[in-house]
Amino acid sequence: MARSILVIGLVFLVVSANALDCNQAVLSLSPCLSFVIGFAPTPAAQCCAAVANLNSQAITKELRQELCNCLKNAFKDYGSYVAKAKQIPELCHISIPVPIDPNVDCST
């Protein structure tokens, strides 16, 4: 389960959280887990709320880059969930500034 929670973190490669460290941000995305691992056909409302909350806290480029790198590193071993994770922003109607991709350049 801990590995699956890390997978969720990919959803927010560039989303930052003011006063949240990477572990807290990843854990806050746990409502997305059932969708990402395939148990739910769509993201739960709580998942979309978590995504929106983190996205709304992306207030500086530096915070986005730091969290991007942290989540990218956490996701390295769990690439099989990328396709599902990529769907969350669209299904939740949330625009994130960088595509969900394990090869994303966090420096931009």
PyMOL CGO cylinders between C-alpha atoms (Angstrom):
from pymol import cmd
from pymol.cgo import CYLINDER

trace = [
    CYLINDER, 0.00, 0.00, 0.00, 2.84, 2.42, 0.75, 0.3, 1, 1, 1, 1, 1, 1,
    CYLINDER, 2.84, 2.42, 0.75, 4.15, 1.93, -2.77, 0.3, 1, 1, 1, 1, 1, 1,
    CYLINDER, 4.15, 1.93, -2.77, 0.73, 2.63, -4.23, 0.3, 1, 1, 1, 1, 1, 1,
    CYLINDER, 0.73, 2.63, -4.23, 0.48, 5.87, -2.30, 0.3, 1, 1, 1, 1, 1, 1,
    CYLINDER, 0.48, 5.87, -2.30, 3.78, 6.92, -3.79, 0.3, 1, 1, 1, 1, 1, 1,
    CYLINDER, 3.78, 6.92, -3.79, 2.32, 6.28, -7.22, 0.3, 1, 1, 1, 1, 1, 1,
    CYLINDER, 2.32, 6.28, -7.22, -0.36, 8.85, -6.56, 0.3, 1, 1, 1, 1, 1, 1,
    CYLINDER, -0.36, 8.85, -6.56, 2.36, 11.42, -6.07, 0.3, 1, 1, 1, 1, 1, 1,
    CYLINDER, 2.36, 11.42, -6.07, 3.10, 11.39, -9.77, 0.3, 1, 1, 1, 1, 1, 1,
    CYLINDER, 3.10, 11.39, -9.77, -0.20, 13.11, -10.35, 0.3, 1, 1, 1, 1, 1, 1,
    CYLINDER, -0.20, 13.11, -10.35, 1.36, 16.22, -8.93, 0.3, 1, 1, 1, 1, 1, 1,
    CYLINDER, 1.36, 16.22, -8.93, 4.79, 16.33, -10.40, 0.3, 1, 1, 1, 1, 1, 1,
    CYLINDER, 4.79, 16.33, -10.40, 4.72, 20.08, -10.37, 0.3, 1, 1, 1, 1, 1, 1,
    CYLINDER, 4.72, 20.08, -10.37, 2.08, 20.80, -7.81, 0.3, 1, 1, 1, 1, 1, 1,
    CYLINDER, 2.08, 20.80, -7.81, 3.43, 22.24, -4.64, 0.3, 1, 1, 1, 1, 1, 1,
    CYLINDER, 3.43, 22.24, -4.64, 2.08, 22.53, -1.16, 0.3, 1, 1, 1, 1, 1, 1,
    CYLINDER, 2.08, 22.53, -1.16, 2.87, 25.48, 1.04, 0.3, 1, 1, 1, 1, 1, 1,
    CYLINDER, 2.87, 25.48, 1.04, 4.05, 24.17, 4.42, 0.3, 1, 1, 1, 1, 1, 1,
    CYLINDER, 4.05, 24.17, 4.42, 3.72, 20.54, 3.29, 0.3, 1, 1, 1, 1, 1, 1,
    CYLINDER, 3.72, 20.54, 3.29, 6.66, 18.29, 2.77, 0.3, 1, 1, 1, 1, 1, 1,
    CYLINDER, 6.66, 18.29, 2.77, 6.62, 15.67, 0.05, 0.3, 1, 1, 1, 1, 1, 1,
    CYLINDER, 6.62, 15.67, 0.05, 5.53, 12.86, 2.37, 0.3, 1, 1, 1, 1, 1, 1,
    CYLINDER, 5.53, 12.86, 2.37, 2.57, 14.90, 3.59, 0.3, 1, 1, 1, 1, 1, 1,
    CYLINDER, 2.57, 14.90, 3.59, 1.61, 15.81, 0.04, 0.3, 1, 1, 1, 1, 1, 1,
    CYLINDER, 1.61, 15.81, 0.04, 1.76, 12.19, -1.12, 0.3, 1, 1, 1, 1, 1, 1,
    CYLINDER, 1.76, 12.19, -1.12, -0.30, 11.04, 1.85, 0.3, 1, 1, 1, 1, 1, 1,
    CYLINDER, -0.30, 11.04, 1.85, -2.88, 13.73, 1.19, 0.3, 1, 1, 1, 1, 1, 1,
    CYLINDER, -2.88, 13.73, 1.19, -3.46, 12.09, -2.19, 0.3, 1, 1, 1, 1, 1, 1,
    CYLINDER, -3.46, 12.09, -2.19, -4.48, 8.75, -0.70, 0.3, 1, 1, 1, 1, 1, 1,
    CYLINDER, -4.48, 8.75, -0.70, -8.14, 9.27, -1.78, 0.3, 1, 1, 1, 1, 1, 1,
    CYLINDER, -8.14, 9.27, -1.78, -6.88, 8.82, -5.36, 0.3, 1, 1, 1, 1, 1, 1,
    CYLINDER, -6.88, 8.82, -5.36, -5.43, 5.39, -4.65, 0.3, 1, 1, 1, 1, 1, 1,
    CYLINDER, -5.43, 5.39, -4.65, -8.51, 3.33, -5.50, 0.3, 1, 1, 1, 1, 1, 1,
    CYLINDER, -8.51, 3.33, -5.50, -8.71, 4.91, -8.95, 0.3, 1, 1, 1, 1, 1, 1,
    CYLINDER, -8.71, 4.91, -8.95, -5.00, 4.74, -9.75, 0.3, 1, 1, 1, 1, 1, 1,
    CYLINDER, -5.00, 4.74, -9.75, -4.64, 1.06, -8.86, 0.3, 1, 1, 1, 1, 1, 1,
    CYLINDER, -4.64, 1.06, -8.86, -7.83, 0.19, -10.71, 0.3, 1, 1, 1, 1, 1, 1,
    CYLINDER, -7.83, 0.19, -10.71, -10.43, -0.47, -8.02, 0.3, 1, 1, 1, 1, 1, 1,
    CYLINDER, -10.43, -0.47, -8.02, -12.63, 2.52, -8.93, 0.3, 1, 1, 1, 1, 1, 1,
    CYLINDER, -12.63, 2.52, -8.93, -13.76, 3.52, -12.44, 0.3, 1, 1, 1, 1, 1, 1,
    CYLINDER, -13.76, 3.52, -12.44, -13.36, 7.25, -11.73, 0.3, 1, 1, 1, 1, 1, 1,
    CYLINDER, -13.36, 7.25, -11.73, -11.53, 9.35, -9.15, 0.3, 1, 1, 1, 1, 1, 1,
    CYLINDER, -11.53, 9.35, -9.15, -13.55, 9.92, -5.97, 0.3, 1, 1, 1, 1, 1, 1,
    CYLINDER, -13.55, 9.92, -5.97, -14.69, 13.42, -5.06, 0.3, 1, 1, 1, 1, 1, 1,
    CYLINDER, -14.69, 13.42, -5.06, -12.16, 13.33, -2.21, 0.3, 1, 1, 1, 1, 1, 1,
    CYLINDER, -12.16, 13.33, -2.21, -9.39, 12.62, -4.72, 0.3, 1, 1, 1, 1, 1, 1,
    CYLINDER, -9.39, 12.62, -4.72, -10.39, 15.60, -6.86, 0.3, 1, 1, 1, 1, 1, 1,
    CYLINDER, -10.39, 15.60, -6.86, -10.57, 17.77, -3.75, 0.3, 1, 1, 1, 1, 1, 1,
    CYLINDER, -10.57, 17.77, -3.75, -7.06, 16.68, -2.72, 0.3, 1, 1, 1, 1, 1, 1,
    CYLINDER, -7.06, 16.68, -2.72, -5.73, 17.41, -6.20, 0.3, 1, 1, 1, 1, 1, 1,
    CYLINDER, -5.73, 17.41, -6.20, -7.40, 20.82, -6.24, 0.3, 1, 1, 1, 1, 1, 1,
    CYLINDER, -7.40, 20.82, -6.24, -6.12, 21.64, -2.77, 0.3, 1, 1, 1, 1, 1, 1,
    CYLINDER, -6.12, 21.64, -2.77, -2.50, 20.85, -3.61, 0.3, 1, 1, 1, 1, 1, 1,
    CYLINDER, -2.50, 20.85, -3.61, -2.78, 22.60, -6.96, 0.3, 1, 1, 1, 1, 1, 1,
    CYLINDER, -2.78, 22.60, -6.96, -4.14, 25.76, -5.31, 0.3, 1, 1, 1, 1, 1, 1,
    CYLINDER, -4.14, 25.76, -5.31, -1.14, 25.81, -2.99, 0.3, 1, 1, 1, 1, 1, 1,
    CYLINDER, -1.14, 25.81, -2.99, 1.40, 25.80, -5.84, 0.3, 1, 1, 1, 1, 1, 1,
    CYLINDER, 1.40, 25.80, -5.84, 2.41, 29.37, -5.15, 0.3, 1, 1, 1, 1, 1, 1,
    CYLINDER, 2.41, 29.37, -5.15, 6.06, 29.56, -6.21, 0.3, 1, 1, 1, 1, 1, 1,
    CYLINDER, 6.06, 29.56, -6.21, 8.21, 28.03, -8.89, 0.3, 1, 1, 1, 1, 1, 1,
    CYLINDER, 8.21, 28.03, -8.89, 10.68, 26.84, -6.26, 0.3, 1, 1, 1, 1, 1, 1,
    CYLINDER, 10.68, 26.84, -6.26, 8.04, 24.93, -4.29, 0.3, 1, 1, 1, 1, 1, 1,
    CYLINDER, 8.04, 24.93, -4.29, 6.70, 23.32, -7.48, 0.3, 1, 1, 1, 1, 1, 1,
    CYLINDER, 6.70, 23.32, -7.48, 10.21, 22.24, -8.49, 0.3, 1, 1, 1, 1, 1, 1,
    CYLINDER, 10.21, 22.24, -8.49, 11.03, 20.81, -5.07, 0.3, 1, 1, 1, 1, 1, 1,
    CYLINDER, 11.03, 20.81, -5.07, 7.85, 18.78, -4.90, 0.3, 1, 1, 1, 1, 1, 1,
    CYLINDER, 7.85, 18.78, -4.90, 8.17, 17.75, -8.53, 0.3, 1, 1, 1, 1, 1, 1,
    CYLINDER, 8.17, 17.75, -8.53, 11.61, 16.27, -7.88, 0.3, 1, 1, 1, 1, 1, 1,
    CYLINDER, 11.61, 16.27, -7.88, 10.51, 14.58, -4.68, 0.3, 1, 1, 1, 1, 1, 1,
    CYLINDER, 10.51, 14.58, -4.68, 7.48, 12.94, -6.26, 0.3, 1, 1, 1, 1, 1, 1,
    CYLINDER, 7.48, 12.94, -6.26, 9.36, 12.04, -9.41, 0.3, 1, 1, 1, 1, 1, 1,
    CYLINDER, 9.36, 12.04, -9.41, 11.97, 10.23, -7.30, 0.3, 1, 1, 1, 1, 1, 1,
    CYLINDER, 11.97, 10.23, -7.30, 9.28, 8.49, -5.26, 0.3, 1, 1, 1, 1, 1, 1,
    CYLINDER, 9.28, 8.49, -5.26, 7.61, 7.24, -8.43, 0.3, 1, 1, 1, 1, 1, 1,
    CYLINDER, 7.61, 7.24, -8.43, 10.64, 5.77, -10.21, 0.3, 1, 1, 1, 1, 1, 1,
    CYLINDER, 10.64, 5.77, -10.21, 9.82, 2.16, -9.32, 0.3, 1, 1, 1, 1, 1, 1,
    CYLINDER, 9.82, 2.16, -9.32, 6.07, 2.36, -9.93, 0.3, 1, 1, 1, 1, 1, 1,
    CYLINDER, 6.07, 2.36, -9.93, 5.66, 3.41, -13.54, 0.3, 1, 1, 1, 1, 1, 1,
    CYLINDER, 5.66, 3.41, -13.54, 2.88, 0.94, -14.30, 0.3, 1, 1, 1, 1, 1, 1,
    CYLINDER, 2.88, 0.94, -14.30, 0.33, 3.34, -12.84, 0.3, 1, 1, 1, 1, 1, 1,
    CYLINDER, 0.33, 3.34, -12.84, 1.25, 6.35, -15.00, 0.3, 1, 1, 1, 1, 1, 1,
    CYLINDER, 1.25, 6.35, -15.00, -1.59, 5.88, -17.48, 0.3, 1, 1, 1, 1, 1, 1,
    CYLINDER, -1.59, 5.88, -17.48, -4.23, 6.00, -14.75, 0.3, 1, 1, 1, 1, 1, 1,
    CYLINDER, -4.23, 6.00, -14.75, -2.55, 8.88, -12.92, 0.3, 1, 1, 1, 1, 1, 1,
    CYLINDER, -2.55, 8.88, -12.92, -2.46, 10.91, -16.15, 0.3, 1, 1, 1, 1, 1, 1,
    CYLINDER, -2.46, 10.91, -16.15, -6.26, 10.77, -16.31, 0.3, 1, 1, 1, 1, 1, 1,
    CYLINDER, -6.26, 10.77, -16.31, -6.94, 12.36, -12.92, 0.3, 1, 1, 1, 1, 1, 1,
    CYLINDER, -6.94, 12.36, -12.92, -6.51, 16.05, -13.81, 0.3, 1, 1, 1, 1, 1, 1,
    CYLINDER, -6.51, 16.05, -13.81, -8.83, 15.76, -16.81, 0.3, 1, 1, 1, 1, 1, 1,
    CYLINDER, -8.83, 15.76, -16.81, -11.41, 13.65, -14.99, 0.3, 1, 1, 1, 1, 1, 1,
    CYLINDER, -11.41, 13.65, -14.99, -11.35, 16.08, -12.05, 0.3, 1, 1, 1, 1, 1, 1,
    CYLINDER, -11.35, 16.08, -12.05, -11.41, 19.12, -14.39, 0.3, 1, 1, 1, 1, 1, 1,
    CYLINDER, -11.41, 19.12, -14.39, -8.20, 20.49, -12.89, 0.3, 1, 1, 1, 1, 1, 1,
    CYLINDER, -8.20, 20.49, -12.89, -5.44, 22.06, -14.93, 0.3, 1, 1, 1, 1, 1, 1,
    CYLINDER, -5.44, 22.06, -14.93, -1.92, 21.31, -13.71, 0.3, 1, 1, 1, 1, 1, 1,
    CYLINDER, -1.92, 21.31, -13.71, 1.06, 23.18, -15.17, 0.3, 1, 1, 1, 1, 1, 1,
    CYLINDER, 1.06, 23.18, -15.17, 3.21, 20.20, -16.27, 0.3, 1, 1, 1, 1, 1, 1,
    CYLINDER, 3.21, 20.20, -16.27, 2.23, 16.87, -17.82, 0.3, 1, 1, 1, 1, 1, 1,
    CYLINDER, 2.23, 16.87, -17.82, 2.23, 13.78, -15.64, 0.3, 1, 1, 1, 1, 1, 1,
    CYLINDER, 2.23, 13.78, -15.64, 5.27, 11.96, -16.89, 0.3, 1, 1, 1, 1, 1, 1,
    CYLINDER, 5.27, 11.96, -16.89, 8.09, 10.21, -15.03, 0.3, 1, 1, 1, 1, 1, 1,
    CYLINDER, 8.09, 10.21, -15.03, 10.53, 11.86, -17.43, 0.3, 1, 1, 1, 1, 1, 1,
    CYLINDER, 10.53, 11.86, -17.43, 9.30, 15.42, -16.86, 0.3, 1, 1, 1, 1, 1, 1,
    CYLINDER, 9.30, 15.42, -16.86, 11.95, 18.11, -16.44, 0.3, 1, 1, 1, 1, 1, 1,
    CYLINDER, 11.95, 18.11, -16.44, 11.30, 19.63, -13.00, 0.3, 1, 1, 1, 1, 1, 1,
    CYLINDER, 11.30, 19.63, -13.00, 13.68, 22.53, -13.60, 0.3, 1, 1, 1, 1, 1, 1,
    CYLINDER, 13.68, 22.53, -13.60, 11.23, 24.48, -15.75, 0.3, 1, 1, 1, 1, 1, 1,
]
cmd.load_cgo(trace, "trace")
